[in-house]
Amino acid sequence: MTSAIRNAIAIAAAAALLGACASKGQPTAQYDFGPLPQAPAPAPAAIGALIVADIAGPNALDTERMQYRLLYADARQSRPYAYNQWTATPFQLMTQRMKARIAQAGVKVLSTTDAAASPTVLRMEVNDFAQNFDSATSSTGVVDLRASLFRNHKLVDQKTFTRSSPAPSPDAAGGAQALAAATDAVTADVLAWLATLPPQKE
């Protein structure tokens, strides 16, 4: 048997194992980001009240299906887990988590329906949200997003943030934990960035 054939068989076996992760008929396991971790450092008062818009992104992520990529096989192909899914779409989970973490840091978080209460709006768009396997037994959760801050409908600044976190296990449960950790890390980066921007003029 040639090495190419052996590699193809190994990749197919890994994909089948990750995709199924359960016997036929097993009920679907559902995951979210879990409870909030310890409160981050308080945000500077200069941030003030902040409208946090719902996070947006590519249509491929607008689903509850949990997905992963085998970087060692074909990084361009996103594969779904068969018996595992999110409790909501990644956009909804990230929006909820980031609002909670920002509020936890002491910022007054408002929704877009409260536009009259603050002229400052934070908009975020996801570029990547994935569990990437470097091998059949090792993966990381990667979050990449672009954040834009507007005041009075004018762009103040824009920046892209990327964070990754190792998965504690090579499966959907490990991916969920890694992506939650990466989202928390990105949120901390966004808070630090907001603190460097000029305060709202009175």
CYANA upper distance limits for C-alpha pairs under 8 A (distance plus 0.5 A):
  1 MET  CA      5 ILE  CA      7.00
  1 MET  CA      6 ARG  CA      7.33
  2 THR  CA      6 ARG  CA      6.88
  3 SER  CA      7 ASN  CA      6.57
  4 ALA  CA      8 ALA  CA      6.70
  5 ILE  CA      9 ILE  CA      6.71
  6 ARG  CA     10 ALA  CA      6.68
  7 ASN  CA     11 ILE  CA      6.66
  8 ALA  CA     12 ALA  CA      6.66
  9 ILE  CA     13 ALA  CA      6.60
 10 ALA  CA     14 ALA  CA      6.68
 11 ILE  CA     15 ALA  CA      6.65
 11 ILE  CA     73 ALA  CA      7.10
 12 ALA  CA     16 ALA  CA      6.63
 13 ALA  CA     17 LEU  CA      6.66
 14 ALA  CA     18 LEU  CA      6.66
 14 ALA  CA    136 ALA  CA      6.56
 15 ALA  CA     19 GLY  CA      6.33
 15 ALA  CA     70 LEU  CA      8.44
 16 ALA  CA     20 ALA  CA      6.55
 17 LEU  CA     21 CYS  CA      6.10
 18 LEU  CA     81 TYR  CA      7.02
 18 LEU  CA    171 ASP  CA      7.00
 19 GLY  CA     79 ARG  CA      7.87
 19 GLY  CA     80 PRO  CA      6.78
 19 GLY  CA     81 TYR  CA      4.89
 19 GLY  CA     82 ALA  CA      5.58
 19 GLY  CA     83 TYR  CA      8.31
 20 ALA  CA     81 TYR  CA      6.87
 20 ALA  CA     82 ALA  CA      5.42
 20 ALA  CA     83 TYR  CA      6.90
 21 CYS  CA     81 TYR  CA      8.13
 21 CYS  CA     82 ALA  CA      7.74
 21 CYS  CA     83 TYR  CA      7.41
 21 CYS  CA    171 ASP  CA      8.15
 22 ALA  CA     26 GLN  CA      6.68
 22 ALA  CA     82 ALA  CA      8.50
 22 ALA  CA     83 TYR  CA      7.14
 26 GLN  CA     83 TYR  CA      7.80
 27 PRO  CA     83 TYR  CA      7.29
 28 THR  CA     83 TYR  CA      5.02
 28 THR  CA     84 ASN  CA      5.80
 28 THR  CA     85 GLN  CA      7.56
 29 ALA  CA     83 TYR  CA      6.73
 29 ALA  CA     84 ASN  CA      5.28
 29 ALA  CA     85 GLN  CA      6.89
 30 GLN  CA     84 ASN  CA      6.40
 30 GLN  CA     85 GLN  CA      5.53
 30 GLN  CA     86 TRP  CA      5.83
 30 GLN  CA     87 THR  CA      6.14
 31 TYR  CA     84 ASN  CA      8.18
 31 TYR  CA     85 GLN  CA      6.83
 31 TYR  CA     86 TRP  CA      5.30
 31 TYR  CA     87 THR  CA      6.25
 31 TYR  CA    173 ALA  CA      7.92
 31 TYR  CA    176 ALA  CA      7.10
 32 ASP  CA     86 TRP  CA      6.37
 32 ASP  CA     87 THR  CA      6.32
 32 ASP  CA     88 ALA  CA      8.16
 32 ASP  CA     93 LEU  CA      7.56
 32 ASP  CA    176 ALA  CA      7.45
 33 PHE  CA     93 LEU  CA      7.73
 33 PHE  CA     97 ARG  CA      8.11
 33 PHE  CA    176 ALA  CA      7.17
 33 PHE  CA    177 GLN  CA      7.29
 33 PHE  CA    179 LEU  CA      8.28
 33 PHE  CA    180 ALA  CA      5.49
 34 GLY  CA    180 ALA  CA      8.23
 36 LEU  CA     97 ARG  CA      8.45
 36 LEU  CA    100 ALA  CA      8.50
 36 LEU  CA    101 ARG  CA      8.05
 39 ALA  CA    101 ARG  CA      8.10
 39 ALA  CA    104 GLN  CA      6.49
 39 ALA  CA    105 ALA  CA      7.13
 40 PRO  CA    101 ARG  CA      8.14
 40 PRO  CA    104 GLN  CA      7.55
 40 PRO  CA    105 ALA  CA      6.16
 40 PRO  CA    188 ALA  CA      8.06
 41 ALA  CA    105 ALA  CA      6.59
 42 PRO  CA    104 GLN  CA      8.45
 42 PRO  CA    105 ALA  CA      5.04
 42 PRO  CA    106 GLY  CA      6.21
 43 ALA  CA     47 ILE  CA      7.83
 43 ALA  CA    105 ALA  CA      5.87
 43 ALA  CA    106 GLY  CA      6.45
 43 ALA  CA    107 VAL  CA      7.09
 43 ALA  CA    191 LEU  CA      7.49
 43 ALA  CA    192 ALA  CA      8.41
 43 ALA  CA    195 ALA  CA      7.60
 44 PRO  CA    195 ALA  CA      6.66
 45 ALA  CA    107 VAL  CA      8.16
 46 ALA  CA    195 ALA  CA      7.55
 46 ALA  CA    199 PRO  CA      5.83
 46 ALA  CA    200 GLN  CA      8.08
 47 ILE  CA    107 VAL  CA      7.44
 47 ILE  CA    194 LEU  CA      7.21
 47 ILE  CA    195 ALA  CA      6.76
 47 ILE  CA    199 PRO  CA      6.97
 47 ILE  CA    200 GLN  CA      8.43
 48 GLY  CA    107 VAL  CA      6.82
 48 GLY  CA    108 LYS  CA      7.08
 49 ALA  CA    107 VAL  CA      6.79
 49 ALA  CA    108 LYS  CA      5.05
 49 ALA  CA    109 VAL  CA      6.58
 49 ALA  CA    110 LEU  CA      7.56
 49 ALA  CA    118 SER  CA      6.75
 49 ALA  CA    120 THR  CA      7.93
 50 LEU  CA    107 VAL  CA      7.62
 50 LEU  CA    108 LYS  CA      6.56
 50 LEU  CA    109 VAL  CA      5.63
 50 LEU  CA    110 LEU  CA      6.32
 50 LEU  CA    118 SER  CA      7.10
 50 LEU  CA    120 THR  CA      6.10
 50 LEU  CA    121 VAL  CA      6.51
 50 LEU  CA    122 LEU  CA      7.49
 51 ILE  CA    109 VAL  CA      6.40
 51 ILE  CA    110 LEU  CA      4.96
 51 ILE  CA    111 SER  CA      5.75
 51 ILE  CA    112 THR  CA      6.55
 51 ILE  CA    114 ASP  CA      7.95
 51 ILE  CA    115 ALA  CA      7.75
 51 ILE  CA    118 SER  CA      7.32
 51 ILE  CA    119 PRO  CA      8.48
 51 ILE  CA    120 THR  CA      6.61
 51 ILE  CA    121 VAL  CA      5.12
 51 ILE  CA    122 LEU  CA      6.55
 52 VAL  CA     99 LYS  CA      7.46
 52 VAL  CA    109 VAL  CA      7.10
 52 VAL  CA    110 LEU  CA      6.73
 52 VAL  CA    111 SER  CA      6.30
 52 VAL  CA    112 THR  CA      7.48
 52 VAL  CA    121 VAL  CA      6.47
 52 VAL  CA    122 LEU  CA      5.43
 52 VAL  CA    123 ARG  CA      6.89
 53 ALA  CA    111 SER  CA      6.90
 53 ALA  CA    112 THR  CA      6.44
 53 ALA  CA    121 VAL  CA      7.54
 53 ALA  CA    122 LEU  CA      6.67
 53 ALA  CA    123 ARG  CA      5.82
 53 ALA  CA    124 MET  CA      7.89
 54 ASP  CA     91 PHE  CA      8.08
 54 ASP  CA     92 GLN  CA      7.97
 54 ASP  CA     95 THR  CA      6.23
 54 ASP  CA    123 ARG  CA      7.83
 54 ASP  CA    124 MET  CA      8.09
 55 ILE  CA     91 PHE  CA      6.00
 55 ILE  CA     92 GLN  CA      7.74
 55 ILE  CA     94 MET  CA      7.67
 55 ILE  CA     95 THR  CA      6.11
 55 ILE  CA    123 ARG  CA      7.35
 55 ILE  CA    124 MET  CA      5.71
 55 ILE  CA    125 GLU  CA      6.18
 55 ILE  CA    126 VAL  CA      7.67
 56 ALA  CA     91 PHE  CA      6.71
 56 ALA  CA    124 MET  CA      7.13
 56 ALA  CA    125 GLU  CA      5.32
 56 ALA  CA    126 VAL  CA      6.73
 57 GLY  CA     61 LEU  CA      7.59
 57 GLY  CA     62 ASP  CA      8.19
 57 GLY  CA     91 PHE  CA      7.87
 57 GLY  CA    125 GLU  CA      5.69
 57 GLY  CA    126 VAL  CA      5.23
 57 GLY  CA    127 ASN  CA      7.02
 58 PRO  CA     62 ASP  CA      7.52
 58 PRO  CA    126 VAL  CA      7.87
 58 PRO  CA    127 ASN  CA      7.91
 61 LEU  CA     89 THR  CA      7.59
 61 LEU  CA     90 PRO  CA      7.05
 61 LEU  CA     91 PHE  CA      8.03
 61 LEU  CA    129 PHE  CA      8.32
 62 ASP  CA     89 THR  CA      6.12
 62 ASP  CA     90 PRO  CA      7.43
 62 ASP  CA     91 PHE  CA      7.39
 63 THR  CA     88 ALA  CA      7.98
 63 THR  CA     89 THR  CA      5.46
 63 THR  CA     90 PRO  CA      7.84
 64 GLU  CA     85 GLN  CA      6.09
 64 GLU  CA     86 TRP  CA      5.31
 64 GLU  CA     87 THR  CA      6.95
 64 GLU  CA     88 ALA  CA      5.81
 64 GLU  CA     89 THR  CA      5.11
 64 GLU  CA     90 PRO  CA      7.64
 65 ARG  CA     80 PRO  CA      7.02
 65 ARG  CA     81 TYR  CA      7.73
 65 ARG  CA     84 ASN  CA      7.70
 65 ARG  CA     85 GLN  CA      5.20
 65 ARG  CA     86 TRP  CA      6.70
 65 ARG  CA     89 THR  CA      8.32
 66 MET  CA     80 PRO  CA      6.27
 66 MET  CA     81 TYR  CA      6.24
 66 MET  CA     84 ASN  CA      6.81
 66 MET  CA     85 GLN  CA      5.35
 66 MET  CA     86 TRP  CA      6.68
 66 MET  CA    172 ALA  CA      7.85
 67 GLN  CA     78 SER  CA      6.77
 67 GLN  CA     79 ARG  CA      5.85
 67 GLN  CA     80 PRO  CA      4.78
 67 GLN  CA     81 TYR  CA      6.38
 67 GLN  CA    130 ALA  CA      7.38
 67 GLN  CA    131 GLN  CA      7.50
 68 TYR  CA     78 SER  CA      6.25
 68 TYR  CA     79 ARG  CA      5.88
 68 TYR  CA     80 PRO  CA      6.94
 68 TYR  CA     81 TYR  CA      8.05
 68 TYR  CA    130 ALA  CA      6.47
 68 TYR  CA    131 GLN  CA      5.26
 68 TYR  CA    132 ASN  CA      6.35
 68 TYR  CA    133 PHE  CA      7.94
 69 ARG  CA     74 ASP  CA      8.04
 69 ARG  CA     75 ALA  CA      6.41
 69 ARG  CA     76 ARG  CA      8.20
 69 ARG  CA     77 GLN  CA      6.82
 69 ARG  CA     78 SER  CA      5.65
 69 ARG  CA     79 ARG  CA      6.64
 69 ARG  CA    130 ALA  CA      7.76
 69 ARG  CA    131 GLN  CA      6.83
 69 ARG  CA    132 ASN  CA      5.38
 69 ARG  CA    133 PHE  CA      6.53
 70 LEU  CA     74 ASP  CA      6.48
 70 LEU  CA     75 ALA  CA      6.29
 70 LEU  CA     77 GLN  CA      8.21
 70 LEU  CA    132 ASN  CA      6.66
 70 LEU  CA    133 PHE  CA      5.39
 70 LEU  CA    134 ASP  CA      7.18
 70 LEU  CA    135 SER  CA      7.86
 71 LEU  CA     75 ALA  CA      4.82
 71 LEU  CA    132 ASN  CA      6.87
 71 LEU  CA    133 PHE  CA      6.18
 71 LEU  CA    134 ASP  CA      6.00
 71 LEU  CA    135 SER  CA      8.14
 72 TYR  CA    133 PHE  CA      7.80
 72 TYR  CA    134 ASP  CA      6.31
 72 TYR  CA    135 SER  CA      6.85
 81 TYR  CA     85 GLN  CA      7.90
 81 TYR  CA    172 ALA  CA      7.81
 84 ASN  CA    172 ALA  CA      7.12
 86 TRP  CA     90 PRO  CA      7.96
 88 ALA  CA     92 GLN  CA      6.61
 88 ALA  CA     93 LEU  CA      6.73
 89 THR  CA     93 LEU  CA      6.75
 90 PRO  CA     94 MET  CA      6.41
 90 PRO  CA    129 PHE  CA      8.28
 91 PHE  CA     95 THR  CA      6.53
 91 PHE  CA    126 VAL  CA      8.45
 92 GLN  CA     96 GLN  CA      6.65
 93 LEU  CA     97 ARG  CA      6.54
 94 MET  CA     98 MET  CA      6.35
 94 MET  CA    183 THR  CA      7.47
 95 THR  CA     99 LYS  CA      6.54
 96 GLN  CA    100 ALA  CA      6.69
 97 ARG  CA    101 ARG  CA      6.62
 97 ARG  CA    183 THR  CA      8.42
 97 ARG  CA    184 ASP  CA      8.29
 98 MET  CA    102 ILE  CA      6.46
 98 MET  CA    183 THR  CA      8.14
 98 MET  CA    184 ASP  CA      7.84
 98 MET  CA    187 THR  CA      6.49
 99 LYS  CA    103 ALA  CA      6.56
 99 LYS  CA    109 VAL  CA      7.16
100 ALA  CA    104 GLN  CA      6.44
101 ARG  CA    105 ALA  CA      6.89
101 ARG  CA    184 ASP  CA      8.03
101 ARG  CA    187 THR  CA      7.60
102 ILE  CA    106 GLY  CA      7.42
102 ILE  CA    107 VAL  CA      6.43
102 ILE  CA    109 VAL  CA      7.68
102 ILE  CA    187 THR  CA      7.84
102 ILE  CA    191 LEU  CA      7.62
103 ALA  CA    107 VAL  CA      5.38
103 ALA  CA    108 LYS  CA      6.48
103 ALA  CA    109 VAL  CA      6.29
110 LEU  CA    114 ASP  CA      6.61
111 SER  CA    115 ALA  CA      7.96
114 ASP  CA    118 SER  CA      7.84
115 ALA  CA    119 PRO  CA      7.33
119 PRO  CA    150 PHE  CA      8.33
119 PRO  CA    151 ARG  CA      5.77
119 PRO  CA    152 ASN  CA      5.59
119 PRO  CA    153 HIS  CA      8.19
120 THR  CA    149 LEU  CA      7.60
120 THR  CA    150 PHE  CA      6.14
120 THR  CA    151 ARG  CA      4.99
120 THR  CA    152 ASN  CA      7.23
121 VAL  CA    149 LEU  CA      6.28
121 VAL  CA    150 PHE  CA      5.60
121 VAL  CA    151 ARG  CA      6.90
122 LEU  CA    147 ALA  CA      7.48
122 LEU  CA    148 SER  CA      6.36
122 LEU  CA    149 LEU  CA      5.20
122 LEU  CA    150 PHE  CA      6.96
123 ARG  CA    147 ALA  CA      6.29
123 ARG  CA    148 SER  CA      5.73
123 ARG  CA    149 LEU  CA      6.94
123 ARG  CA    150 PHE  CA      8.49
124 MET  CA    145 LEU  CA      7.09
124 MET  CA    146 ARG  CA      6.08
124 MET  CA    147 ALA  CA      4.92
124 MET  CA    148 SER  CA      6.78
125 GLU  CA    145 LEU  CA      5.97
125 GLU  CA    146 ARG  CA      5.77
125 GLU  CA    147 ALA  CA      7.11
126 VAL  CA    143 VAL  CA      8.18
126 VAL  CA    144 ASP  CA      6.55
126 VAL  CA    145 LEU  CA      4.71
126 VAL  CA    146 ARG  CA      6.93
127 ASN  CA    143 VAL  CA      8.29
127 ASN  CA    144 ASP  CA      5.81
127 ASN  CA    145 LEU  CA      5.63
127 ASN  CA    146 ARG  CA      7.68
128 ASP  CA    142 VAL  CA      7.45
128 ASP  CA    143 VAL  CA      6.03
128 ASP  CA    144 ASP  CA      5.37
128 ASP  CA    145 LEU  CA      7.32
129 PHE  CA    141 GLY  CA      7.92
129 PHE  CA    142 VAL  CA      6.13
129 PHE  CA    143 VAL  CA      5.17
129 PHE  CA    144 ASP  CA      7.03
129 PHE  CA    179 LEU  CA      8.06
130 ALA  CA    141 GLY  CA      6.25
130 ALA  CA    142 VAL  CA      5.87
130 ALA  CA    143 VAL  CA      7.37
130 ALA  CA    179 LEU  CA      8.02
131 GLN  CA    139 SER  CA      6.96
131 GLN  CA    140 THR  CA      6.07
131 GLN  CA    141 GLY  CA      4.98
131 GLN  CA    142 VAL  CA      6.84
131 GLN  CA    175 GLY  CA      6.14
131 GLN  CA    178 ALA  CA      8.41
131 GLN  CA    179 LEU  CA      7.85
132 ASN  CA    139 SER  CA      5.75
132 ASN  CA    140 THR  CA      5.91
132 ASN  CA    141 GLY  CA      6.89
132 ASN  CA    142 VAL  CA      7.85
133 PHE  CA    137 THR  CA      8.05
133 PHE  CA    138 SER  CA      6.22
133 PHE  CA    139 SER  CA      4.57
133 PHE  CA    140 THR  CA      7.15
134 ASP  CA    138 SER  CA      6.29
134 ASP  CA    139 SER  CA      6.28
135 SER  CA    139 SER  CA      7.59
136 ALA  CA    170 PRO  CA      7.80
137 THR  CA    169 SER  CA      8.16
137 THR  CA    170 PRO  CA      5.81
138 SER  CA    166 PRO  CA      8.49
138 SER  CA    167 ALA  CA      7.87
138 SER  CA    169 SER  CA      8.07
138 SER  CA    170 PRO  CA      6.38
139 SER  CA    166 PRO  CA      6.69
139 SER  CA    167 ALA  CA      6.12
139 SER  CA    169 SER  CA      8.43
139 SER  CA    170 PRO  CA      6.71
139 SER  CA    175 GLY  CA      8.15
140 THR  CA    164 SER  CA      6.82
140 THR  CA    165 SER  CA      5.89
140 THR  CA    166 PRO  CA      4.71
140 THR  CA    167 ALA  CA      5.62
140 THR  CA    175 GLY  CA      7.59
140 THR  CA    178 ALA  CA      6.90
140 THR  CA    179 LEU  CA      8.49
141 GLY  CA    164 SER  CA      5.90
141 GLY  CA    165 SER  CA      5.75
141 GLY  CA    166 PRO  CA      6.77
141 GLY  CA    167 ALA  CA      7.03
141 GLY  CA    175 GLY  CA      6.49
141 GLY  CA    176 ALA  CA      8.38
141 GLY  CA    178 ALA  CA      5.26
141 GLY  CA    179 LEU  CA      5.11
141 GLY  CA    182 ALA  CA      6.99
142 VAL  CA    162 THR  CA      7.83
142 VAL  CA    163 ARG  CA      6.39
142 VAL  CA    164 SER  CA      4.84
142 VAL  CA    165 SER  CA      7.20
142 VAL  CA    178 ALA  CA      8.41
142 VAL  CA    179 LEU  CA      6.93
142 VAL  CA    182 ALA  CA      6.86
143 VAL  CA    162 THR  CA      6.20
143 VAL  CA    163 ARG  CA      5.97
143 VAL  CA    164 SER  CA      6.83
143 VAL  CA    179 LEU  CA      7.49
143 VAL  CA    182 ALA  CA      6.46
143 VAL  CA    183 THR  CA      6.84
143 VAL  CA    186 VAL  CA      7.95
144 ASP  CA    160 THR  CA      7.70
144 ASP  CA    161 PHE  CA      6.15
144 ASP  CA    162 THR  CA      4.77
144 ASP  CA    163 ARG  CA      7.05
145 LEU  CA    160 THR  CA      6.15
145 LEU  CA    161 PHE  CA      6.00
145 LEU  CA    162 THR  CA      7.11
146 ARG  CA    158 GLN  CA      7.63
146 ARG  CA    159 LYS  CA      6.22
146 ARG  CA    160 THR  CA      4.68
146 ARG  CA    161 PHE  CA      6.79
147 ALA  CA    158 GLN  CA      6.12
147 ALA  CA    159 LYS  CA      5.97
147 ALA  CA    160 THR  CA      6.64
147 ALA  CA    161 PHE  CA      8.20
147 ALA  CA    190 VAL  CA      8.12
148 SER  CA    155 LEU  CA      7.60
148 SER  CA    156 VAL  CA      8.13
148 SER  CA    157 ASP  CA      6.47
148 SER  CA    158 GLN  CA      4.82
148 SER  CA    159 LYS  CA      7.16
149 LEU  CA    155 LEU  CA      6.50
149 LEU  CA    156 VAL  CA      6.03
149 LEU  CA    157 ASP  CA      6.08
149 LEU  CA    158 GLN  CA      6.87
150 PHE  CA    154 LYS  CA      5.67
150 PHE  CA    155 LEU  CA      4.94
150 PHE  CA    156 VAL  CA      5.87
150 PHE  CA    157 ASP  CA      7.95
151 ARG  CA    155 LEU  CA      7.05
151 ARG  CA    156 VAL  CA      7.05
151 ARG  CA    200 GLN  CA      8.46
157 ASP  CA    197 LEU  CA      8.40
161 PHE  CA    186 VAL  CA      6.89
161 PHE  CA    189 ASP  CA      7.79
161 PHE  CA    190 VAL  CA      8.13
162 THR  CA    186 VAL  CA      7.22
163 ARG  CA    182 ALA  CA      5.90
163 ARG  CA    183 THR  CA      8.05
163 ARG  CA    185 ALA  CA      7.00
163 ARG  CA    186 VAL  CA      6.48
164 SER  CA    178 ALA  CA      8.17
164 SER  CA    179 LEU  CA      8.23
164 SER  CA    182 ALA  CA      5.73
165 SER  CA    178 ALA  CA      5.66
165 SER  CA    179 LEU  CA      7.48
165 SER  CA    181 ALA  CA      6.80
165 SER  CA    182 ALA  CA      5.92
166 PRO  CA    178 ALA  CA      6.29
167 ALA  CA    174 GLY  CA      5.22
167 ALA  CA    175 GLY  CA      6.02
167 ALA  CA    177 GLN  CA      7.14
167 ALA  CA    178 ALA  CA      5.32
168 PRO  CA    174 GLY  CA      5.67
168 PRO  CA    175 GLY  CA      8.48
168 PRO  CA    177 GLN  CA      8.16
168 PRO  CA    178 ALA  CA      7.96
169 SER  CA    173 ALA  CA      7.65
169 SER  CA    174 GLY  CA      5.04
169 SER  CA    175 GLY  CA      8.07
170 PRO  CA    174 GLY  CA      6.52
170 PRO  CA    175 GLY  CA      7.88
171 ASP  CA    175 GLY  CA      6.72
172 ALA  CA    176 ALA  CA      6.61
173 ALA  CA    177 GLN  CA      6.93
174 GLY  CA    178 ALA  CA      6.65
175 GLY  CA    179 LEU  CA      6.53
176 ALA  CA    180 ALA  CA      6.67
177 GLN  CA    181 ALA  CA      6.79
178 ALA  CA    182 ALA  CA      6.65
179 LEU  CA    183 THR  CA      6.53
180 ALA  CA    184 ASP  CA      6.75
181 ALA  CA    185 ALA  CA      6.73
182 ALA  CA    186 VAL  CA      6.69
183 THR  CA    187 THR  CA      6.66
184 ASP  CA    188 ALA  CA      6.85
185 ALA  CA    189 ASP  CA      6.89
186 VAL  CA    190 VAL  CA      6.68
187 THR  CA    191 LEU  CA      6.71
188 ALA  CA    192 ALA  CA      6.75
189 ASP  CA    193 TRP  CA      6.67
190 VAL  CA    194 LEU  CA      6.63
191 LEU  CA    195 ALA  CA      6.78
192 ALA  CA    196 THR  CA      7.30
193 TRP  CA    197 LEU  CA      7.43
